[in-house]
């Protein structure tokens, strides 16, 4: 899946562990998108990404 980095906004692949441009970790985002996180953590994350395309894609 291709999505924008929450730190720098560059399009990146979900197959990497960090953004190749700003080196920010995307593991938390991947856990939420794949459903490996708990409900409480997911709701807090979804509130942080509100307004981005990730909010519409997530569950």
Jmol script that loads the backbone (N, CA, C; Angstrom):
load data "model"
ATOM      1  N   UNK A   1       0.847  -1.169   0.000  1.00  0.00           N
ATOM      2  CA  UNK A   1       0.000   0.000   0.000  1.00  0.00           C
ATOM      3  C   UNK A   1       0.898   1.239   0.000  1.00  0.00           C
ATOM      4  N   UNK A   2       0.520   2.228  -0.735  1.00  0.00           N
ATOM      5  CA  UNK A   2       1.229   3.498  -0.774  1.00  0.00           C
ATOM      6  C   UNK A   2       0.428   4.519   0.029  1.00  0.00           C
ATOM      7  N   UNK A   3       1.099   5.239   0.908  1.00  0.00           N
ATOM      8  CA  UNK A   3       0.455   6.300   1.676  1.00  0.00           C
ATOM      9  C   UNK A   3       1.467   7.394   1.963  1.00  0.00           C
ATOM     10  N   UNK A   4       0.981   8.520   2.446  1.00  0.00           N
ATOM     11  CA  UNK A   4       1.864   9.652   2.740  1.00  0.00           C
ATOM     12  C   UNK A   4       2.420   9.546   4.145  1.00  0.00           C
ATOM     13  N   UNK A   5       3.683   9.863   4.283  1.00  0.00           N
ATOM     14  CA  UNK A   5       4.342   9.891   5.586  1.00  0.00           C
ATOM     15  C   UNK A   5       3.676  10.975   6.443  1.00  0.00           C
ATOM     16  N   UNK A   6       3.370  10.651   7.692  1.00  0.00           N
ATOM     17  CA  UNK A   6       2.743  11.627   8.578  1.00  0.00           C
ATOM     18  C   UNK A   6       3.710  12.722   8.997  1.00  0.00           C
ATOM     19  N   UNK A   7       5.005  12.483   8.851  1.00  0.00           N
ATOM     20  CA  UNK A   7       6.011  13.459   9.259  1.00  0.00           C
ATOM     21  C   UNK A   7       6.343  14.449   8.148  1.00  0.00           C
ATOM     22  N   UNK A   8       6.613  13.947   6.928  1.00  0.00           N
ATOM     23  CA  UNK A   8       7.057  14.845   5.850  1.00  0.00           C
ATOM     24  C   UNK A   8       6.070  14.946   4.689  1.00  0.00           C
ATOM     25  N   UNK A   9       5.119  14.003   4.574  1.00  0.00           N
ATOM     26  CA  UNK A   9       4.107  14.076   3.534  1.00  0.00           C
ATOM     27  C   UNK A   9       4.464  13.429   2.214  1.00  0.00           C
ATOM     28  N   UNK A  10       5.618  12.808   2.117  1.00  0.00           N
ATOM     29  CA  UNK A  10       6.052  12.160   0.883  1.00  0.00           C
ATOM     30  C   UNK A  10       5.381  10.798   0.769  1.00  0.00           C
ATOM     31  N   UNK A  11       5.016  10.382  -0.430  1.00  0.00           N
ATOM     32  CA  UNK A  11       4.417   9.067  -0.643  1.00  0.00           C
ATOM     33  C   UNK A  11       5.450   7.979  -0.409  1.00  0.00           C
ATOM     34  N   UNK A  12       5.071   6.971   0.402  1.00  0.00           N
ATOM     35  CA  UNK A  12       5.979   5.876   0.720  1.00  0.00           C
ATOM     36  C   UNK A  12       5.218   4.553   0.672  1.00  0.00           C
ATOM     37  N   UNK A  13       5.948   3.468   0.588  1.00  0.00           N
ATOM     38  CA  UNK A  13       5.373   2.131   0.536  1.00  0.00           C
ATOM     39  C   UNK A  13       5.236   1.571   1.947  1.00  0.00           C
ATOM     40  N   UNK A  14       4.255   0.713   2.140  1.00  0.00           N
ATOM     41  CA  UNK A  14       4.081   0.079   3.440  1.00  0.00           C
ATOM     42  C   UNK A  14       5.082  -1.059   3.656  1.00  0.00           C
ATOM     43  N   UNK A  15       5.898  -1.350   2.694  1.00  0.00           N
ATOM     44  CA  UNK A  15       6.888  -2.419   2.807  1.00  0.00           C
ATOM     45  C   UNK A  15       8.184  -1.963   3.474  1.00  0.00           C
ATOM     46  N   UNK A  16       8.292  -0.703   3.808  1.00  0.00           N
ATOM     47  CA  UNK A  16       9.483  -0.203   4.496  1.00  0.00           C
ATOM     48  C   UNK A  16       9.186  -0.010   5.974  1.00  0.00           C
ATOM     49  N   UNK A  17      10.219   0.090   6.793  1.00  0.00           N
ATOM     50  CA  UNK A  17      10.038   0.295   8.226  1.00  0.00           C
ATOM     51  C   UNK A  17      10.133   1.761   8.614  1.00  0.00           C
ATOM     52  N   UNK A  18      10.745   2.572   7.741  1.00  0.00           N
ATOM     53  CA  UNK A  18      10.842   4.001   8.015  1.00  0.00           C
ATOM     54  C   UNK A  18      10.800   4.764   6.695  1.00  0.00           C
ATOM     55  N   UNK A  19      10.466   6.023   6.788  1.00  0.00           N
ATOM     56  CA  UNK A  19      10.392   6.872   5.604  1.00  0.00           C
ATOM     57  C   UNK A  19      11.807   7.072   5.044  1.00  0.00           C
ATOM     58  N   UNK A  20      12.028   6.832   3.753  1.00  0.00           N
ATOM     59  CA  UNK A  20      13.366   7.002   3.191  1.00  0.00           C
ATOM     60  C   UNK A  20      13.799   8.471   3.105  1.00  0.00           C
ATOM     61  N   UNK A  21      12.867   9.395   3.218  1.00  0.00           N
ATOM     62  CA  UNK A  21      13.199  10.808   3.091  1.00  0.00           C
ATOM     63  C   UNK A  21      13.524  11.459   4.438  1.00  0.00           C
ATOM     64  N   UNK A  22      12.652  11.257   5.437  1.00  0.00           N
ATOM     65  CA  UNK A  22      12.874  11.914   6.734  1.00  0.00           C
ATOM     66  C   UNK A  22      13.300  10.938   7.824  1.00  0.00           C
ATOM     67  N   UNK A  23      13.351   9.641   7.520  1.00  0.00           N
ATOM     68  CA  UNK A  23      13.767   8.577   8.439  1.00  0.00           C
ATOM     69  C   UNK A  23      12.826   8.389   9.633  1.00  0.00           C
ATOM     70  N   UNK A  24      11.587   8.874   9.548  1.00  0.00           N
ATOM     71  CA  UNK A  24      10.607   8.676  10.618  1.00  0.00           C
ATOM     72  C   UNK A  24      10.066   7.247  10.550  1.00  0.00           C
ATOM     73  N   UNK A  25       9.855   6.631  11.698  1.00  0.00           N
ATOM     74  CA  UNK A  25       9.335   5.274  11.758  1.00  0.00           C
ATOM     75  C   UNK A  25       7.853   5.261  11.369  1.00  0.00           C
ATOM     76  N   UNK A  26       7.469   4.276  10.559  1.00  0.00           N
ATOM     77  CA  UNK A  26       6.063   4.146  10.171  1.00  0.00           C
ATOM     78  C   UNK A  26       5.459   2.871  10.745  1.00  0.00           C
ATOM     79  N   UNK A  27       6.154   2.229  11.675  1.00  0.00           N
ATOM     80  CA  UNK A  27       5.681   0.969  12.238  1.00  0.00           C
ATOM     81  C   UNK A  27       4.354   1.137  12.974  1.00  0.00           C
ATOM     82  N   UNK A  28       4.162   2.227  13.706  1.00  0.00           N
ATOM     83  CA  UNK A  28       2.905   2.455  14.423  1.00  0.00           C
ATOM     84  C   UNK A  28       1.741   2.552  13.436  1.00  0.00           C
ATOM     85  N   UNK A  29       1.935   3.269  12.359  1.00  0.00           N
ATOM     86  CA  UNK A  29       0.904   3.409  11.338  1.00  0.00           C
ATOM     87  C   UNK A  29       0.573   2.055  10.716  1.00  0.00           C
ATOM     88  N   UNK A  30       1.582   1.262  10.430  1.00  0.00           N
ATOM     89  CA  UNK A  30       1.353  -0.049   9.835  1.00  0.00           C
ATOM     90  C   UNK A  30       0.610  -0.978  10.785  1.00  0.00           C
ATOM     91  N   UNK A  31       0.902  -0.910  12.080  1.00  0.00           N
ATOM     92  CA  UNK A  31       0.194  -1.741  13.055  1.00  0.00           C
ATOM     93  C   UNK A  31      -1.289  -1.408  13.071  1.00  0.00           C
ATOM     94  N   UNK A  32      -1.620  -0.140  12.987  1.00  0.00           N
ATOM     95  CA  UNK A  32      -3.014   0.276  13.010  1.00  0.00           C
ATOM     96  C   UNK A  32      -3.732  -0.076  11.708  1.00  0.00           C
ATOM     97  N   UNK A  33      -3.053   0.052  10.589  1.00  0.00           N
ATOM     98  CA  UNK A  33      -3.673  -0.259   9.307  1.00  0.00           C
ATOM     99  C   UNK A  33      -3.893  -1.755   9.115  1.00  0.00           C
ATOM    100  N   UNK A  34      -3.033  -2.577   9.704  1.00  0.00           N
ATOM    101  CA  UNK A  34      -3.167  -4.022   9.556  1.00  0.00           C
ATOM    102  C   UNK A  34      -3.995  -4.651  10.669  1.00  0.00           C
ATOM    103  N   UNK A  35      -4.393  -3.875  11.667  1.00  0.00           N
ATOM    104  CA  UNK A  35      -5.240  -4.395  12.729  1.00  0.00           C
ATOM    105  C   UNK A  35      -4.508  -5.096  13.846  1.00  0.00           C
ATOM    106  N   UNK A  36      -3.203  -4.894  13.977  1.00  0.00           N
ATOM    107  CA  UNK A  36      -2.429  -5.558  15.027  1.00  0.00           C
ATOM    108  C   UNK A  36      -2.392  -4.787  16.338  1.00  0.00           C
ATOM    109  N   UNK A  37      -3.020  -3.621  16.398  1.00  0.00           N
ATOM    110  CA  UNK A  37      -3.017  -2.832  17.625  1.00  0.00           C
ATOM    111  C   UNK A  37      -4.337  -3.006  18.360  1.00  0.00           C
ATOM    112  N   UNK A  38      -4.358  -2.603  19.610  1.00  0.00           N
ATOM    113  CA  UNK A  38      -5.571  -2.683  20.401  1.00  0.00           C
ATOM    114  C   UNK A  38      -6.554  -1.575  20.040  1.00  0.00           C
ATOM    115  N   UNK A  39      -7.796  -1.726  20.485  1.00  0.00           N
ATOM    116  CA  UNK A  39      -8.850  -0.766  20.144  1.00  0.00           C
ATOM    117  C   UNK A  39      -8.550   0.622  20.709  1.00  0.00           C
ATOM    118  N   UNK A  40      -8.068   0.695  21.950  1.00  0.00           N
ATOM    119  CA  UNK A  40      -7.785   1.985  22.583  1.00  0.00           C
ATOM    120  C   UNK A  40      -6.673   2.733  21.841  1.00  0.00           C
ATOM    121  N   UNK A  41      -5.613   2.023  21.505  1.00  0.00           N
ATOM    122  CA  UNK A  41      -4.501   2.636  20.769  1.00  0.00           C
ATOM    123  C   UNK A  41      -4.944   3.056  19.371  1.00  0.00           C
ATOM    124  N   UNK A  42      -5.794   2.229  18.753  1.00  0.00           N
ATOM    125  CA  UNK A  42      -6.280   2.546  17.418  1.00  0.00           C
ATOM    126  C   UNK A  42      -7.102   3.833  17.423  1.00  0.00           C
ATOM    127  N   UNK A  43      -7.985   4.002  18.396  1.00  0.00           N
ATOM    128  CA  UNK A  43      -8.819   5.202  18.455  1.00  0.00           C
ATOM    129  C   UNK A  43      -7.979   6.463  18.685  1.00  0.00           C
ATOM    130  N   UNK A  44      -6.948   6.363  19.528  1.00  0.00           N
ATOM    131  CA  UNK A  44      -6.059   7.509  19.756  1.00  0.00           C
ATOM    132  C   UNK A  44      -5.302   7.854  18.477  1.00  0.00           C
ATOM    133  N   UNK A  45      -4.830   6.838  17.756  1.00  0.00           N
ATOM    134  CA  UNK A  45      -4.118   7.070  16.502  1.00  0.00           C
ATOM    135  C   UNK A  45      -5.032   7.680  15.455  1.00  0.00           C
ATOM    136  N   UNK A  46      -6.258   7.160  15.345  1.00  0.00           N
ATOM    137  CA  UNK A  46      -7.193   7.662  14.346  1.00  0.00           C
ATOM    138  C   UNK A  46      -7.545   9.124  14.616  1.00  0.00           C
ATOM    139  N   UNK A  47      -7.615   9.513  15.891  1.00  0.00           N
ATOM    140  CA  UNK A  47      -7.869  10.910  16.235  1.00  0.00           C
ATOM    141  C   UNK A  47      -6.704  11.799  15.798  1.00  0.00           C
ATOM    142  N   UNK A  48      -5.452  11.268  15.887  1.00  0.00           N
ATOM    143  CA  UNK A  48      -4.275  12.039  15.467  1.00  0.00           C
ATOM    144  C   UNK A  48      -4.214  12.231  13.960  1.00  0.00           C
ATOM    145  N   UNK A  49      -4.681  11.253  13.186  1.00  0.00           N
ATOM    146  CA  UNK A  49      -4.589  11.349  11.730  1.00  0.00           C
ATOM    147  C   UNK A  49      -5.883  11.855  11.107  1.00  0.00           C
ATOM    148  N   UNK A  50      -6.778  12.361  11.921  1.00  0.00           N
ATOM    149  CA  UNK A  50      -8.057  12.873  11.421  1.00  0.00           C
ATOM    150  C   UNK A  50      -7.818  13.929  10.354  1.00  0.00           C
ATOM    151  N   UNK A  51      -8.524  13.836   9.250  1.00  0.00           N
ATOM    152  CA  UNK A  51      -8.366  14.807   8.170  1.00  0.00           C
ATOM    153  C   UNK A  51      -7.403  14.348   7.094  1.00  0.00           C
ATOM    154  N   UNK A  52      -6.659  13.275   7.330  1.00  0.00           N
ATOM    155  CA  UNK A  52      -5.755  12.780   6.304  1.00  0.00           C
ATOM    156  C   UNK A  52      -6.408  11.598   5.593  1.00  0.00           C
ATOM    157  N   UNK A  53      -5.812  11.160   4.527  1.00  0.00           N
ATOM    158  CA  UNK A  53      -6.349  10.019   3.786  1.00  0.00           C
ATOM    159  C   UNK A  53      -6.297   8.750   4.617  1.00  0.00           C
ATOM    160  N   UNK A  54      -5.361   8.651   5.567  1.00  0.00           N
ATOM    161  CA  UNK A  54      -5.274   7.466   6.400  1.00  0.00           C
ATOM    162  C   UNK A  54      -6.522   7.296   7.259  1.00  0.00           C
ATOM    163  N   UNK A  55      -7.157   8.371   7.660  1.00  0.00           N
ATOM    164  CA  UNK A  55      -8.359   8.287   8.467  1.00  0.00           C
ATOM    165  C   UNK A  55      -9.490   7.634   7.677  1.00  0.00           C
ATOM    166  N   UNK A  56      -9.531   7.849   6.379  1.00  0.00           N
ATOM    167  CA  UNK A  56     -10.576   7.256   5.551  1.00  0.00           C
ATOM    168  C   UNK A  56     -10.267   5.810   5.206  1.00  0.00           C
ATOM    169  N   UNK A  57      -9.000   5.461   5.101  1.00  0.00           N
ATOM    170  CA  UNK A  57      -8.599   4.106   4.734  1.00  0.00           C
ATOM    171  C   UNK A  57      -8.706   3.162   5.923  1.00  0.00           C
ATOM    172  N   UNK A  58      -8.386   3.645   7.109  1.00  0.00           N
ATOM    173  CA  UNK A  58      -8.343   2.799   8.293  1.00  0.00           C
ATOM    174  C   UNK A  58      -9.723   2.288   8.668  1.00  0.00           C
ATOM    175  N   UNK A  59      -9.811   1.012   8.850  1.00  0.00           N
ATOM    176  CA  UNK A  59     -11.023   0.282   9.265  1.00  0.00           C
ATOM    177  C   UNK A  59     -12.250   1.011   8.878  1.00  0.00           C
TER     178      UNK A  59
END
end "model"
wireframe off; spacefill off
backbone 0.3
color backbone group
